[in-house]
Amino acid sequence: NWERAAQLWQRAAGLAAHEQHPEAGRLAIRRSQCLFRAGRFHEALEACGHVASDAQAAGDWRLLAEAAPVVRGVGRGDPAETQPGEQAECPPIG
């Protein structure tokens, strides 16, 4: 289930961040994708927003680009109400 997956990704991201591992942001993005799929849109937006802010501050443009579709998709509100051509889906996990 997506709730449990989000918890596991949160643990992994937290450990990676604690160790200052370079993959910590990507792990946090995976968590936000699970939150999105679980219908927890506000939390997904918040989690990915933190990753995007940290990536921008660090000049990690790749990570910022990975976080952007999640933020853009969730930030529009109900993903079922997006217009043609707008991104409403989370990027695939993996």
DAJOMO-V342202 format. One line per field, one symbol per residue. ss: DSSP state (h for helix, s for strand, l for the rest). phi: phi as a letter, one per 20 degrees, with the letter a starting at -180 (. if undefined). burial: I if it has 16 or more other ideal C-beta (glycine too) atoms within 10 Angstrom, else O. Layout:
BEGIN
ss: ???
phi: ???
burial: ???
END
This chain:
BEGIN
ss: lhhhhhhhhhhhhhhhhhlllllhhhhhhhhhhhhhhlllhhhhhhhhhhhhhhhhhhllhhhhhhhhhhhhhhhlllhhhlllllllllllll
phi: .fffffffffffffffffelffegfffffgfffffgfenefffffffffffffffffemefffffffgfffffffenfffdfegneeceffffo
burial: OOOOIIOOIIOIIOOIOOOOOOOIIIIIIIIIIIIIIIOIIOIIIOIIIOIIOIIOOOOIOOIIOIIIIIIOIIOIOOOOOOOOOOOIOIIOOO
END
